[in-house]
Amino acid sequence: MAGLCLRCACEDFFCNLKQRLHTISVVEAFENLAEVLAKMDLGKIVSRRASKGMSQRVETLINRKKEGTISKDESVELERFLALDLLINLAKARAKRLLAA
């Protein structure tokens, strides 16, 4: 599993998350992603970025929130994207520390 592409894993994860948006808890989402990240190659964790499509979706949601036109479902989706982005950045920071050790 060390060769698994982080972008692909995260895109699959976010796709599944979006489909289960109303039934998955944030804790459950973090646990699922942490499990995927734990199986990754540390170098790949550090070097990967969100896909263009995912970045565009988050940007769209942020703009809607700023404009005051975001729906309740979109607001929940945005909050989960941002929370998971935080988790990924924490995983990247940890991976960088482990690689430097």
N, C-alpha and C positions, 0 to 999 in steps of 0.2 A: 504494500500500500504506500510505501515511501515515495514511489514515482507518481502517485496520483496528482493530477494538476489541481492546484489550489483554486484557480479561477473556475474550473469546471465543477469542483466540489462545492464551492460557494454558490455558484449559479444554480446548481441543482438544489442546494439547501434553501436558497431564497425562493426559488420556484415552488418548492414544497411548502415553505413557510407561507407564501402568499395564498396557496390553495387551502391551507389550514388556518388561515388568519384568525378566525373566530374560535378555534378550538384548541390552540396551542398556547401554553403560558410562556412568559418570557424566560423563566427558569428552565423549562423544558427545551426551549429554543437554544439557550446558551449551552445546556448540557449536550445537545445534539451536535452543535458546531464545535464545541471543545473536543468532543470525541473525534471528529473528523480532523481537526487541527493537530491533535496529539499524534496522529498517524502520518503526518506529513514530514517531508524532508525539510529540515530547518532552513536551508538556503532558499527553498522555494517559498516558504512562508514569508520570508523577509522580502523577496523580490516581486511578489505578485501584487497586482492591483485589481480593483473591481472592473468588470467588463464595461464597455462603452454604453451598452444598453442599460445596465444597472445604474451607472453613474447618471445617465440622462433621466432615468425614472426618479431618482432621489432629487436631482436638480428641479425637475418638474414639480415634485411634491413640496420642496422648499419654497419655490416661487408661489405656488398656490397658497401656502401658509402665509407668506408675506403679504399677498394680495387679499387675504381673508376669504378665499374661495375654496378652501380645502374642505372636503367632506369628512364626516366622522370616521368612516372606514379608511380614507386616505391618511388621516391624521394618525390613526393607529398603525398603519403600514409604515409611515415615515418614522414614528417613534421606534418601531422595531428595527428598521433599517439602521437608524442612528445608534441604537443600543448594540446591535451586532457589529457595526463598524467600530465601535469602541472596543468590543471584545477582540476583534481581529487585530486592531492596533496594539492592544495589550499583548496578544500572542506574538506579534511581530517584534515588539520590544523584548519580550522574554527570549525569543529565538535569537535575536542579535546578541543578547548577553550570553546565551549558551554557546553560540558560535565563537565569541571572543574569549571564552574561558579555556 
